[in-house]
């Protein structure tokens, strides 16, 4: 078979899958679902701050910190769906809602995250092209470990044990990444994004230090930001970590590239809500604009089709997905442990 014929065949493979999914009505918008979800999350998020003011200067405020960590995660998941235009068909309303939810509500640059996440979707788990596997603190392969210097070289030796403790800093990392982004002239709408980030930090810190004593405010901040970071990392870690890493010139077609580098997490509807539908990572990567409630229904269609083509399709439980990711991190750091 010639290269041209192979390219045509593999391209038609995804086209056939797309027709099956479209025929099932799974690419249609779900405005009612998203209206309800946005209203519910907004109500709970606002209620959390009302509860903080009602409790006053009390250690019970830490319960609000835990609750708002979950709410920040849920709002970030809504920002994710907005960025993929699962909610609105056009760009402008998606951007406006994304700025409100991302920049204003949780203090994360919507424009920065959208650019980063788009590059991830284009080349998932590609060592040179996917920003999510940059060796900035953790190393994701033995080659990255051998080439590492500074902090990644130090952390990489025991990164499997340090992974979840490091996630307590992920919330702060998202804030700092947003601040760095608005300081660069390349970010579109940087003035608006900067103003919304500033408003978030001003309102957030004012709420803490007006209601709580300085000591309680600092503890609230640490608990809230730390748990939010763990929650965000726990949402995204099972999806690709421990799956095959790609290097060099991309040779796989779109269907195989997305399926072979992604892992699904099985579970109940509770898992679907907690992970925002991203537990159906294979289906999400194949159809990024598919509304999240349709991913569960698309899953058996995609799995059966992959079985027809002989494409490996991985799904596992939530705990095992974390175990696979941690084993992969431990293996990647092996050259550093030997060197030390």
Secondary structure, DSSP 8 states (H G I E B T S, - for coil): --HHHHHHHHHHHHHHHHHHHHHTTTTS--HHHHHHHHHHHHHHHHHHHHHHHHH-SSTTHHHHHHHHHHHHHHHHHHHHHHHTTSS-SSHHHHHHHHIIIIIIII---HHHHHHHHHHHHHTTTBTTT-GGG--SSS--SHHHHHH--HHHHHHGGGHHHHHHHHHTTHHHHHHHHHHHHHTSTTSTTHHHHHHHHHHHHHHHHHHHHHHS-HHHHHHHHHHHHHHHHHHHHHHHHHHHTTS--B-SS--S-HHHHHHHT--EEE--HHHHHHTTTTTSHHHHHH-TTS-HHHHHHHHHHHHHHHHHHT----EEEHHHHHHHHHHHHHHHTHHHHHH-
